[in-house]
Amino acid sequence: MELKSDERDFLMQAIVTASGNIADGGGPFGAVVVREGRVISRSGNRVVSEHDPTAHAEVLAIRMAAAAMGTHDLSDCVIYSSCEPCPMCLGAIYWSGIRRVVYASDRYRAAAAGFDDEMIYSELALDKESRSIRMDRALTDEGDRIFNIWDNYPGKILY
């Protein structure tokens, strides 16, 4: 795909962030969140250095952008990533409302480098009963009651 000059610059910032992140003890991933042509946040992957399996570049950049903007709704933002987002990051992108992702490398190259998300993609396609993680449902009435409270809560903000 042909990118406009500024889009190319934003994607290069994500790539440069990923490269610098390696030397800083992080993984080879970088992400930049942009709004109205301005960088709001950028981050590298900090899983190992922060001992946090959710500290992926995209998730951290989304958290930082939401904090900087004072909102959970990033629907007017674009995220640029050095690599195709994994399933967790893609979920965070959907939840944030971001409507466009621009990425450089893909999940297959990441897998070749030791970051294989294919198992997660495959697991998500299975019925709960067939997944490798056991999922047990209990206290259904009590759990559902919380949603009854939410349904009737006058101060709720949908997201």
MOQUI-V252475 format. One line per field, one symbol per residue. phi: phi as a letter, one per 40 degrees, with the letter a starting at -180 (. if undefined). psi: psi as a letter, one per 20 degrees, with the letter a starting at -180 (. if undefined). burial: # if it has 9 or more other ideal C-beta (glycine too) atoms within 8 Angstrom, else .. A space follows every 10 residues. Layout:
phi: ???
psi: ???
burial: ???
//
This chain:
phi: .cbcdccccc cccccccccc ccccgbccba abbbbfgbcc aaabcbdccb fbccccdccc ccdccccccg accbcbbbbb bcadccdccc ccccccgdba bbbccbcccc ccchbccddc dccccccdcc ccccbbbafd ccccddcccc dbccccbca
psi: ppqrghgggg hhhgghgggh hghjjarlqq qppppljpph rqqrpkgghj loijlqgggg hgggggghik qiokijrqpp qiqpqrhghh ghgghiipip pprfrrhhhg ghjjmoihhg ggghiqqhhi qippopprlg ggghhghggg hjoijqoq.
burial: ......##.# #.######## ##...##### #####...## #######... ....###### ##.###..#. ...#..#### ########## .##..###.. ###...#.## #.....#..# #.#....... #......... .......... .........
//
